[in-house]
Amino acid sequence: MAYVRKTQTLVDDVANTVNSMMQSELSKRIEQTNFEIGTPLHDEVVKLVHKIEWQEAPELMGKLPDSWCRDISSARLKFENGDDYNSIRVDLESSDNHRMLFPPSYDKWSDTVIKQSDWTPLITKWILDKQKQLAENKETRDMFGDIESQLTKFLGRHASLNSAIKEMPELKLYVPDEYIRKLEQKSTPRTQSPVKSAVEDLDIDLDNITRLAVAHRLTKEK
């Protein structure tokens, strides 16, 4: 087995592998960031946004010449839900059948705020689905972020990839193939100083590290 020195590039490549796995996991989920044009949900949101933007003079909505209004192709929406952290921001696109004609005072750089009291049942369902999705995505990011942190700290305790993998064979699941090929080349054995177990010292969750990597590889093979 050839000696592969631990370098910052190696550490970064392992971290990038973890991040790539995370992105792959997130991409499996269908994320609807905008409202699909032509759906009842899009129609409902467009009507609601017009109502909000014209609330200072609702009697003028649809009565002024188009040239006097702001013809908007995309509006920035903010669905308020308690504090700002739980609010959801999304873009609303217009269509030929649903042009968005707003008052002359409309500021395209500001959010149209939609309070929870204005949500319709259809909008409420979309919000709940979106919140669930955001929560699941956060859980995934936190989980892989924790693994990246553990592996980075673990590699910091070793001078070579050889000693790191000897202590924690599960690490190979996150090491790019180019390093493994170098590692498996025949070479004169080197005498290595004993290293205190970093796995126990850093309280690394080997089961979780193995489970996520194996699940990722099984998905790639399908």
Rosetta blueprint (number, residue, H / E / L):
1 M L
2 A L
3 Y L
4 V L
5 R E
6 K L
7 T L
8 Q H
9 T H
10 L H
11 V H
12 D H
13 D H
14 V H
15 A H
16 N H
17 T H
18 V H
19 N H
20 S H
21 M H
22 M H
23 Q H
24 S H
25 E H
26 L H
27 S H
28 K L
29 R L
30 I L
31 E L
32 Q L
33 T L
34 N L
35 F L
36 E L
37 I L
38 G L
39 T L
40 P H
41 L H
42 H H
43 D H
44 E H
45 V H
46 V H
47 K H
48 L H
49 V H
50 H H
51 K H
52 I H
53 E H
54 W L
55 Q L
56 E L
57 A L
58 P H
59 E H
60 L H
61 M L
62 G L
63 K L
64 L L
65 P L
66 D H
67 S H
68 W H
69 C L
70 R E
71 D E
72 I E
73 S L
74 S E
75 A E
76 R E
77 L E
78 K E
79 F E
80 E L
81 N L
82 G L
83 D L
84 D H
85 Y H
86 N H
87 S L
88 I E
89 R E
90 V E
91 D E
92 L E
93 E E
94 S L
95 S L
96 D L
97 N L
98 H L
99 R L
100 M E
101 L E
102 F E
103 P L
104 P L
105 S L
106 Y L
107 D L
108 K L
109 W L
110 S L
111 D L
112 T E
113 V E
114 I E
115 K L
116 Q H
117 S H
118 D H
119 W L
120 T L
121 P H
122 L H
123 I H
124 T H
125 K H
126 W H
127 I H
128 L H
129 D H
130 K H
131 Q H
132 K H
133 Q H
134 L H
135 A H
136 E H
137 N H
138 K H
139 E H
140 T H
141 R H
142 D H
143 M H
144 F H
145 G H
146 D H
147 I H
148 E H
149 S H
150 Q H
151 L H
152 T H
153 K H
154 F H
155 L H
156 G L
157 R L
158 H L
159 A L
160 S E
161 L H
162 N H
163 S H
164 A H
165 I H
166 K H
167 E H
168 M L
169 P H
170 E H
171 L H
172 K H
173 L H
174 Y H
175 V L
176 P L
177 D H
178 E H
179 Y H
180 I H
181 R H
182 K H
183 L H
184 E L
185 Q L
186 K L
187 S L
188 T L
189 P L
190 R L
191 T L
192 Q L
193 S L
194 P L
195 V L
196 K L
197 S L
198 A H
199 V H
200 E H
201 D H
202 L L
203 D L
204 I L
205 D L
206 L H
207 D H
208 N H
209 I H
210 T H
211 R H
212 L H
213 A H
214 V H
215 A H
216 H H
217 R H
218 L H
219 T H
220 K H
221 E H
222 K L
